[in-house]
Amino acid sequence: MFDFLMNEEQQKLQQEVRDFVGSIDKQLILDMDAEKVQYPTHFLQEAGRRNLLGLRFPKEYGGR
């Protein structure tokens, strides 16, 4: 969308997130949106495995 505004690192992260979301069962996404799933364990474990949970924290504190 706004790829021309993002640097290479940001574009790589965007692609990682797209790949992650694309790998998740669509029904789980819909159930999460409808609040049918209280704690999506598999979703969070996979996000953690891909190092996507610490995005908002500085690298010095374990973020990206």
C-alpha positions, 0 to 999 in steps of 0.5 A: 500500500504505502511501500514507498514510505517504508524502509527495507526493514519495515517492508520485511516486517510487513511481509513477516506479519502477512505470512504469519496471518496467512498461516493461521486458520481463517476460522480462528481469526473469525472466532477471535474477532467474534470474541468466541475465543478467550485466549488463542493459545496456538495463535500467541505461541506461533506469534511468539515463535516468530518473534512478533510479540515484542514489536512495540518494545525497544531491542534493549528490552527484548523487542524488535 
